[in-house]
Amino acid sequence: MVYILIIDIGKTHIKLHVLDCNFQSVYSKQMTNIVDHSQIYDCTDVNKIWQWLVSNIRTFAQQYPIGKITITTHGATAALIDREADSNDGLVLPVLDYESAVTYEQSSQYDALRDDFTNTYSPNLPAGLNLGRQLYWLKQTFPQQFNQVTDILMYPQYWVWRFTGQCFSEITSLGCHTDLWSIKDNDYSSLVDKLDCRNKFPPIQPAWHDCGAITSKVAHELGLTAKCKIYNGIHDSNASFLRYRLANQESPFTVISTGTWTILMATQVPLENLNPQKDMLANIDAFGSPVACARFMGGREFEAICVQAGSWLGEQFNDNDLQTVIDRFVFAIPDFGDGSGPFGNRQSGFVGPVDKVSGIALATLYCALMIDYQLSQLASKGKIYIEGAFLKNPLLCAVINQLRKDQKVYMSMDSTGTVLGAACLTNLGQHTNSIALKETPNINLIGLETYKEKWLTLVDEGH
């Protein structure tokens, strides 16, 4: 049997999954993705990641012969390379960490260059969450190095280049709040020409594009056959979305992809519904279609609330703890996510006797209310599918279910939805796309609607 290797590089964790021909995981490995603070700016240590990949792939490839590889990564990240460089990593400048505050602080002139929201549907975001801002800052700060760049590679395609030596672009990463792509014109935005870097973006190919075999050098280093193929790769939230797009065809639906970020992707929602002040935007799916989205740093905020309320992520709680939070009118008020989300840059805090309730129950209600708020802002229609980290918290999913009385809420039974979505790229249209789902459990919290209305009032007041 020939196996499929999925490389999943998230903002918090990096994962390897080996899948059999039925897309069942037979091997997995994980490491923490740590920001390197020792370079000229905060960056990703790509060589440490590569060494980890080499070590692990060389080990399991002896047992599982790998025939196909594809890659999914977080967005807002690019690698600036010189394809003729002698170094293995090819980098002209380190891969900038999108949470680096200096990117925003030192780019006050950037706002005048970026396209209007109705052109790109990319909101003006904090730190380096707009990739265009990163490129502007890098060009202004390191002009000599920037001029040496032959290719600007989206993050999945950088790893494709490391494996194959081939340079491509791909639309899901280009269209992910970068300011670089005009949805209106279906072309690069005017910002790209203002930065004079259009010629640095390699040809665009679909996420499922067969980029050819890995190089003989890499094959030897990793213990793979020279016939092992690699595919162009995809932005991680779009990987989660892809499976549902294939399964639902023309029916409206919303995917809630959860992890460090909680990203809601809703079909058949007019882009005019999007409010950039609420961290709403349009991503572009693997087939090139814009998708209405809303987001907040759900995983990051959940953990912050737990810590500040004296709880921890693994603490046990039940529906009685949720009821106590509601009965005592204890509220977590945003923003706990460093400027992201619909209430970004508000002063976060608590209302009510926080010491009398479970911190993890409070965080659960907060994230459920945020998701419900964003579903309403989007005017989401049809079925709702929850993917990712919040599946480990079925009570959170149950609260969403109670709040969305007019929609069916389903929980994915696949803990690796992003991985399985990426796997679809290796034989698009050939694999039967069945998604294991279960209905979200019912919960009956008394006074939840009143609690929600009070929370909305506090949020609107900017407490």
C-alpha positions as CSV (number, residue, x, y, z in Angstrom):
1,M,0.0,0.0,0.0
2,V,1.1,3.5,-0.8
3,Y,0.4,6.1,1.9
4,I,-0.4,9.8,1.9
5,L,1.5,12.3,4.1
6,I,-0.2,15.5,5.3
7,I,1.9,18.2,6.8
8,D,-0.2,20.6,8.9
9,I,1.6,23.7,10.1
10,G,-0.7,25.6,12.4
11,K,0.1,28.8,14.4
12,T,0.3,26.8,17.6
13,H,1.1,23.3,16.6
14,I,2.7,21.4,13.7
15,K,1.4,18.0,12.9
16,L,2.3,15.1,10.7
17,H,-0.4,12.6,9.6
18,V,0.1,9.5,7.6
19,L,-3.1,8.3,5.9
20,D,-4.0,5.1,4.2
21,C,-5.9,4.9,0.9
22,N,-9.2,5.4,2.8
23,F,-7.9,8.5,4.4
24,Q,-7.6,6.8,7.8
25,S,-4.8,8.1,10.0
26,V,-2.2,5.3,10.8
27,Y,0.5,7.5,12.3
28,S,0.6,11.1,13.7
29,K,3.2,13.3,15.4
30,Q,3.0,16.8,16.8
31,M,5.3,19.6,17.9
32,T,4.8,23.1,19.3
33,N,5.3,25.9,16.8
34,I,7.5,28.4,18.7
35,V,8.3,32.0,17.5
36,D,12.0,32.8,17.2
37,H,12.7,36.1,19.0
38,S,16.5,36.0,18.4
39,Q,16.6,37.2,14.8
40,I,16.3,40.7,13.3
41,Y,12.5,40.5,14.0
42,D,10.2,37.9,15.4
43,C,10.0,35.1,12.9
44,T,9.3,31.4,12.3
45,D,12.2,29.0,12.7
46,V,11.7,27.2,9.4
47,N,15.0,25.3,9.7
48,K,13.9,23.9,13.1
49,I,10.6,22.8,11.5
50,W,12.5,21.2,8.5
51,Q,14.8,19.3,10.8
52,W,11.8,18.0,12.7
53,L,10.1,17.0,9.5
54,V,13.2,15.2,8.2
55,S,13.7,13.3,11.5
56,N,10.2,12.1,11.7
57,I,9.5,11.4,8.0
58,R,12.8,9.4,7.8
59,T,11.6,7.3,10.8
60,F,8.1,6.4,9.7
61,A,8.7,6.2,5.9
62,Q,10.5,2.8,6.6
63,Q,7.1,1.4,7.7
64,Y,4.7,3.4,5.6
65,P,5.9,4.0,2.0
66,I,4.8,7.5,1.1
67,G,3.6,8.1,-2.4
68,K,1.8,11.5,-2.1
69,I,2.4,14.6,0.1
70,T,0.4,17.7,0.6
71,I,0.6,20.7,2.9
72,T,-1.8,22.9,4.8
73,T,-0.7,25.9,6.9
74,H,-2.0,29.0,8.7
75,G,-2.5,32.1,6.7
76,A,-1.0,35.6,6.8
77,T,2.5,34.2,6.1
78,A,4.9,34.3,3.2
79,A,8.5,33.3,2.5
80,L,10.7,35.7,0.5
81,I,13.2,33.6,-1.3
82,D,16.1,33.7,-3.8
83,R,15.6,30.5,-5.8
84,E,19.2,30.6,-6.8
85,A,20.6,31.0,-3.3
86,D,23.1,28.5,-1.9
87,S,21.3,28.1,1.4
88,N,18.9,25.2,1.9
89,D,16.1,27.4,3.1
90,G,16.5,29.9,0.3
91,L,15.3,32.8,2.5
92,V,16.4,36.3,1.7
93,L,14.7,37.5,4.9
94,P,13.3,35.4,7.8
95,V,9.6,34.4,7.7
96,L,7.9,37.2,9.6
97,D,5.6,36.2,12.5
98,Y,2.2,37.7,11.7
99,E,1.7,38.6,15.4
100,S,4.7,40.9,15.4
101,A,3.5,44.3,16.6
102,V,6.3,46.2,15.0
103,T,4.9,45.5,11.6
104,Y,1.8,47.6,12.3
105,E,3.6,50.2,14.5
106,Q,6.1,51.1,11.8
107,S,3.8,51.2,8.7
108,S,1.6,54.2,9.2
109,Q,1.8,55.1,5.5
110,Y,0.5,51.7,4.5
111,D,-3.2,52.5,5.0
112,A,-3.2,55.0,2.1
113,L,-1.9,52.3,-0.3
114,R,-4.3,49.5,0.4
115,D,-7.3,48.9,-1.7
116,D,-10.9,49.7,-0.5
117,F,-12.6,46.9,1.4
118,T,-15.3,46.5,-1.3
119,N,-12.5,45.6,-3.7
120,T,-10.5,43.0,-1.7
121,Y,-13.0,42.2,1.2
122,S,-9.9,42.2,3.3
123,P,-10.3,44.3,6.5
124,N,-7.5,46.4,8.0
125,L,-6.2,44.1,10.7
126,P,-3.8,44.5,13.7
127,A,-0.1,43.4,13.8
128,G,0.9,41.7,10.5
129,L,-2.4,39.9,9.9
130,N,-2.6,41.7,6.5
131,L,0.2,40.1,4.5
132,G,0.4,43.2,2.3
133,R,1.4,45.2,5.4
134,Q,4.2,42.7,6.1
135,L,5.5,43.1,2.5
136,Y,5.3,46.9,2.8
137,W,7.2,46.9,6.1
138,L,9.8,44.5,4.8
139,K,10.4,46.5,1.7
140,Q,10.7,49.8,3.6
141,T,12.9,48.4,6.3
142,F,15.1,46.1,4.3
143,P,15.1,47.5,0.7
144,Q,18.4,45.9,-0.4
145,Q,17.3,42.4,0.7
146,F,13.8,42.9,-0.7
147,N,15.3,43.6,-4.2
148,Q,17.1,40.3,-4.1
149,V,13.9,38.4,-3.7
150,T,13.0,36.3,-6.8
151,D,9.8,34.8,-5.5
152,I,7.2,35.6,-2.8
153,L,5.8,32.3,-1.8
154,M,2.7,31.7,0.2
155,Y,3.5,29.6,3.2
156,P,2.2,26.2,1.9
157,Q,3.9,26.7,-1.4
158,Y,7.2,27.6,0.4
159,W,7.3,24.1,1.7
160,V,6.4,22.7,-1.7
161,W,9.4,24.5,-3.0
162,R,11.6,23.0,-0.3
163,F,10.5,19.5,-1.5
164,T,10.4,20.0,-5.3
165,G,12.3,23.2,-6.2
166,Q,9.1,24.3,-8.0
167,C,7.5,27.7,-7.4
168,F,3.8,28.3,-7.5
169,S,1.1,30.5,-5.9
170,E,-2.4,29.3,-4.8
171,I,-5.6,31.3,-4.3
172,T,-6.8,30.3,-0.8
173,S,-3.6,31.7,0.7
174,L,-3.5,34.7,-1.6
175,G,-7.1,35.5,-0.8
176,C,-6.9,35.2,2.9
177,H,-7.1,38.8,4.3
178,T,-3.8,39.6,2.5
179,D,-4.9,42.9,0.8
180,L,-3.1,41.4,-2.2
181,W,-6.1,40.0,-4.2
182,S,-9.0,41.9,-5.7
183,I,-12.2,39.8,-5.5
184,K,-13.9,42.5,-7.6
185,D,-11.4,42.2,-10.4
186,N,-10.4,38.5,-9.9
187,D,-6.7,39.6,-10.1
188,Y,-3.9,41.0,-7.9
189,S,-5.0,44.2,-6.2
190,S,-3.5,47.6,-7.0
191,L,-1.4,47.3,-3.9
192,V,0.8,44.6,-5.5
193,D,1.7,47.1,-8.3
194,K,2.3,49.9,-5.8
195,L,4.7,47.6,-4.1
196,D,6.2,46.8,-7.5
197,C,6.2,43.1,-6.8
198,R,3.8,41.5,-9.2
199,N,6.6,39.8,-11.0
200,K,7.7,38.2,-7.7
201,F,4.6,36.1,-7.4
202,P,4.9,32.8,-9.3
203,P,2.1,31.4,-11.5
204,I,-1.1,30.5,-9.7
205,Q,-2.1,26.8,-9.7
206,P,-5.0,25.1,-7.9
207,A,-4.5,23.6,-4.5
208,W,-4.7,20.1,-6.0
209,H,-2.1,20.9,-8.7
210,D,0.4,18.0,-9.0
211,C,3.7,19.8,-8.5
212,G,5.7,16.8,-9.6
213,A,8.1,14.5,-7.8
214,I,10.3,15.6,-4.9
215,T,13.9,16.2,-5.7
216,S,16.4,13.3,-5.5
217,K,18.3,15.1,-2.7
218,V,15.2,15.5,-0.6
219,A,14.1,11.9,-1.4
220,H,17.4,10.6,-0.1
221,E,17.4,12.9,3.0
222,L,13.9,11.8,4.0
223,G,14.1,8.2,2.9
224,L,11.3,8.6,0.3
225,T,11.2,7.3,-3.2
226,A,12.0,9.7,-6.0
227,K,8.5,9.0,-7.4
228,C,6.8,10.6,-4.4
229,K,4.5,13.4,-5.6
230,I,3.6,16.6,-3.9
231,Y,0.5,18.8,-4.3
232,N,0.3,22.5,-4.2
233,G,-1.3,22.8,-0.7
234,I,-4.0,24.9,0.9
235,H,-4.8,27.4,3.7
236,D,-5.9,25.5,6.7
237,S,-9.4,26.9,7.3
238,N,-10.1,26.4,3.6
239,A,-9.0,22.8,4.0
240,S,-11.7,22.3,6.6
241,F,-14.2,24.0,4.4
242,L,-13.3,22.0,1.2
243,R,-14.8,18.7,2.4
244,Y,-18.2,20.4,3.1
245,R,-18.1,22.3,-0.1
246,L,-17.7,19.0,-2.0
247,A,-20.4,17.2,0.1
248,N,-23.1,20.0,0.2
249,Q,-22.9,21.1,-3.4
250,E,-25.6,23.8,-3.8
251,S,-27.1,23.7,-0.2
252,P,-26.3,26.6,2.1
253,F,-24.1,25.8,5.1
254,T,-21.6,27.3,7.6
255,V,-18.4,25.7,8.7
256,I,-17.0,26.8,12.1
257,S,-13.3,25.9,12.1
258,T,-11.8,26.1,15.6
259,G,-8.3,26.2,16.9
260,T,-6.1,29.2,17.8
261,W,-8.6,31.0,15.5
262,T,-12.3,30.4,15.3
263,I,-13.3,31.1,11.7
264,L,-16.8,30.9,10.4
265,M,-17.2,30.3,6.7
266,A,-20.7,30.7,5.3
267,T,-22.0,30.0,1.8
268,Q,-24.7,31.9,0.0
269,V,-24.1,35.0,2.1
270,P,-23.9,38.3,0.1
271,L,-20.5,39.9,0.5
272,E,-22.4,43.2,1.2
273,N,-23.3,41.6,4.6
274,L,-19.6,41.9,5.7
275,N,-18.6,44.6,8.1
276,P,-14.8,45.1,8.2
277,Q,-15.1,46.7,11.6
278,K,-16.4,43.4,13.0
279,D,-13.5,41.3,11.7
280,M,-15.7,40.1,8.8
281,L,-14.1,39.3,5.5
282,A,-14.2,37.2,2.4
283,N,-11.8,34.3,2.0
284,I,-11.5,32.5,-1.4
285,D,-12.2,28.8,-1.5
286,A,-10.1,26.2,-3.4
287,F,-12.3,26.6,-6.5
288,G,-11.8,30.4,-6.6
289,S,-15.2,31.4,-5.1
290,P,-15.4,34.1,-2.4
291,V,-16.8,32.9,0.9
292,A,-18.2,35.2,3.6
293,C,-16.3,34.8,6.8
294,A,-16.2,36.1,10.4
295,R,-13.6,35.3,13.0
296,F,-12.1,35.8,16.4
297,M,-9.2,34.2,18.3
298,G,-11.4,31.6,19.9
299,G,-8.7,29.3,21.3
300,R,-6.5,32.1,22.5
301,E,-9.5,33.9,24.1
302,F,-10.8,30.8,25.7
303,E,-7.5,30.1,27.4
304,A,-7.0,33.7,28.5
305,I,-10.4,33.8,30.2
306,C,-9.7,30.5,31.9
307,V,-6.4,31.8,33.3
308,Q,-7.7,35.2,34.3
309,A,-10.7,33.6,36.0
310,G,-8.6,31.1,38.0
311,S,-9.3,28.0,35.9
312,W,-7.4,25.9,33.5
313,L,-8.1,24.2,30.1
314,G,-8.4,20.7,31.5
315,E,-10.7,21.5,34.4
316,Q,-13.8,19.4,34.6
317,F,-17.2,21.1,34.5
318,N,-20.8,20.3,33.6
319,D,-24.1,22.0,32.7
320,N,-24.7,22.9,36.3
321,D,-21.6,25.1,36.2
322,L,-22.9,26.8,33.1
323,Q,-26.2,27.4,34.8
324,T,-24.5,28.9,37.8
325,V,-22.6,31.4,35.6
326,I,-26.0,32.3,34.0
327,D,-27.9,32.5,37.3
328,R,-25.2,34.7,38.9
329,F,-25.0,37.0,35.8
330,V,-21.2,36.6,35.5
331,F,-19.9,37.8,32.1
332,A,-16.6,37.8,30.2
333,I,-16.4,41.0,28.2
334,P,-14.2,41.2,25.1
335,D,-11.5,41.7,23.8
336,F,-9.2,38.9,25.1
337,G,-7.7,38.4,21.6
338,D,-5.2,41.2,21.0
339,G,-7.4,43.3,18.8
340,S,-9.1,40.6,16.7
341,G,-12.7,39.7,16.5
342,P,-15.9,41.7,16.3
343,F,-15.1,43.7,19.4
344,G,-11.3,44.1,18.9
345,N,-9.3,46.6,21.0
346,R,-12.1,46.8,23.6
347,Q,-11.0,46.7,27.3
348,S,-11.5,43.1,28.4
349,G,-12.8,42.3,31.8
350,F,-15.4,40.5,33.9
351,V,-18.7,41.5,35.3
352,G,-20.1,39.8,38.4
353,P,-18.6,37.6,41.1
354,V,-16.1,35.7,39.0
355,D,-14.6,34.0,42.1
356,K,-18.0,32.2,42.6
357,V,-18.2,30.4,39.3
358,S,-16.2,28.0,37.1
359,G,-13.7,29.9,34.9
360,I,-13.9,27.2,32.2
361,A,-17.7,27.4,32.2
362,L,-17.5,31.2,31.8
363,A,-15.0,30.8,28.9
364,T,-17.4,28.3,27.3
365,L,-20.4,30.6,27.4
366,Y,-18.3,33.5,26.1
367,C,-17.1,31.6,23.0
368,A,-20.6,30.2,22.3
369,L,-22.0,33.8,22.5
370,M,-19.3,35.1,20.2
371,I,-20.0,32.4,17.7
372,D,-23.7,33.0,17.9
373,Y,-23.2,36.7,17.4
374,Q,-21.0,36.2,14.3
375,L,-23.5,33.7,12.8
376,S,-26.2,36.4,13.2
377,Q,-23.9,39.1,11.7
378,L,-23.3,36.8,8.7
379,A,-27.0,35.9,8.4
380,S,-25.9,32.3,8.2
381,K,-28.3,29.9,6.5
382,G,-28.6,26.1,6.5
383,K,-26.7,23.6,8.5
384,I,-23.8,24.4,10.8
385,Y,-20.8,22.2,11.1
386,I,-18.3,22.5,13.9
387,E,-14.7,21.4,13.3
388,G,-11.5,21.4,15.3
389,A,-10.5,22.1,18.8
390,F,-13.9,23.0,20.2
391,L,-15.1,19.5,19.5
392,K,-13.3,18.6,22.7
393,N,-15.8,20.8,24.5
394,P,-19.2,19.3,23.7
395,L,-21.0,21.6,26.2
396,L,-19.8,24.6,24.2
397,C,-21.2,23.0,21.0
398,A,-24.5,22.3,22.9
399,V,-24.8,25.9,23.9
400,I,-24.4,27.0,20.3
401,N,-27.1,24.4,19.4
402,Q,-29.5,26.0,22.0
403,L,-28.8,29.5,20.7
404,R,-29.4,28.6,17.0
405,K,-32.9,27.3,17.2
406,D,-33.6,27.7,13.5
407,Q,-30.5,25.8,12.3
408,K,-29.2,22.3,12.7
409,V,-25.8,22.1,14.4
410,Y,-23.5,19.1,13.7
411,M,-20.2,18.1,15.2
412,S,-17.6,16.5,13.0
413,M,-16.5,13.1,14.3
414,D,-13.2,13.6,12.6
415,S,-10.7,15.2,14.9
416,T,-8.5,16.0,11.9
417,G,-10.8,17.8,9.6
418,T,-8.1,20.1,8.3
419,V,-6.0,17.1,7.5
420,L,-8.8,15.2,5.7
421,G,-9.6,18.3,3.7
422,A,-6.0,18.6,2.6
423,A,-6.0,14.9,1.7
424,C,-8.8,15.6,-0.8
425,L,-6.3,17.4,-2.9
426,T,-4.4,14.3,-3.6
427,N,-7.2,12.7,-5.6
428,L,-9.9,15.3,-6.1
429,G,-13.1,13.8,-7.5
430,Q,-11.9,10.3,-7.1
431,H,-12.3,9.8,-3.3
432,T,-15.8,9.3,-1.9
433,N,-16.2,12.3,0.3
434,S,-18.1,11.0,3.3
435,I,-18.0,13.1,6.4
436,A,-18.6,11.5,9.8
437,L,-21.0,13.7,11.7
438,K,-23.1,13.6,14.8
439,E,-25.9,15.8,16.0
440,T,-24.9,18.2,18.7
441,P,-26.3,17.2,22.1
442,N,-29.3,19.2,23.5
443,I,-29.0,21.3,26.5
444,N,-31.6,23.4,28.3
445,L,-30.0,26.2,30.1
446,I,-32.6,28.3,31.9
447,G,-32.4,32.0,31.2
448,L,-29.8,31.7,28.4
449,E,-31.6,34.2,26.1
450,T,-31.8,36.7,28.9
451,Y,-28.1,36.2,29.7
452,K,-27.3,36.6,26.0
453,E,-29.3,39.9,25.8
454,K,-27.5,41.2,28.9
455,W,-24.1,40.3,27.4
456,L,-24.9,42.0,24.2
457,T,-25.9,45.1,26.1
458,L,-22.6,45.1,28.1
459,V,-20.7,44.6,24.9
460,D,-22.5,47.4,23.0
461,E,-21.8,49.7,25.9
462,G,-18.1,48.9,25.5
463,H,-17.9,48.1,29.2
